[in-house]
Amino acid sequence: MKNVGARAGDEVVQLYLKDRHASVPVPVRQLAGFRRVHLAPGEARKVTFTIMPRQMSVILDDGRRVIEPGVFELFVGGGQPGTGAPGASAVVEVAGSAPREVVSG
């Protein structure tokens, strides 16, 4: 991200995650992280996020929390995807043939 303006300012960088093919109902998208970043005029900064397994998990009807194989959409930007907010998107695939239980809380 870069401040192209003549004044210092803050930006709230938001990370959204969407499970395209969950076997149970999930939110249309979920906020998976955010960072407020102060930028001086002309300053550029790289912002990184770490996605934990629990953030990609679903709770099955039997109460188990699992990560299912499938496709996830990521969007990073200054607002929610689909609102015109500038940002970047990517698609990530979780490989496997069966759900994997998430052990840690």
Secondary structure by P-SEA (a helix, b strand, c coil): cccccccccccbbbbbbbbccccccccccccccbbbbbbcccbbbbbbbbbcccccccccccbbbbbcbbbbbbbbcccccccccccccccccccccbbbbbccc
